[in-house]
Amino acid sequence: MGLARFGGADSESLRILAGLSLDEQPDPREVDKFFHRSLEELAWWPLRHEELLRQRARDLCEGYLSGRLSPVRLTSEMSRMAIDLDYPSDLSTWVGLDDDWGLIGIVHPTREDLDADIRQEAHAFVEATPKKIL
């Protein structure tokens, strides 16, 4: 099914990517390495680093909103992406949200209050970031 979606595209690295288990939370560097190898093996155009990170951020937000990703992991990953992209306005809020885990009771009265803010930011990011088929 996965290969048909991409017009029958196939490569060794693409098969490795397809075999990675999301339940085991694969190392993002490994995913990135095999993704780039797949593009080279398929002779597909190179994608911009920023666009890749934004699509990854959107996927993470969707994972959190669907209950597949914890709020702690979401804020951590989103914060790293904001730093990687030099704090763009649409991602810089995530740095503060990640820091807020240590400030429950000060900035956010409860964990549920922080989670509500995270959910709101995740919804906003998904709505503002169009899904692109890469």
Secondary structure, 3 states (H helix, E strand, C coil): CHHHHCCCCCCHHHHHHHHCCHHHCCCHHHHHHHHHHHHHHHCCCCCCHHHHHHHHHHHHHHHHHCCCCCHHHHHHHHHHHHHHCCCCCCCCHHHHHHHHHHHECCCECCHHHHHHHHHHHHHHHHHHCCCCCC
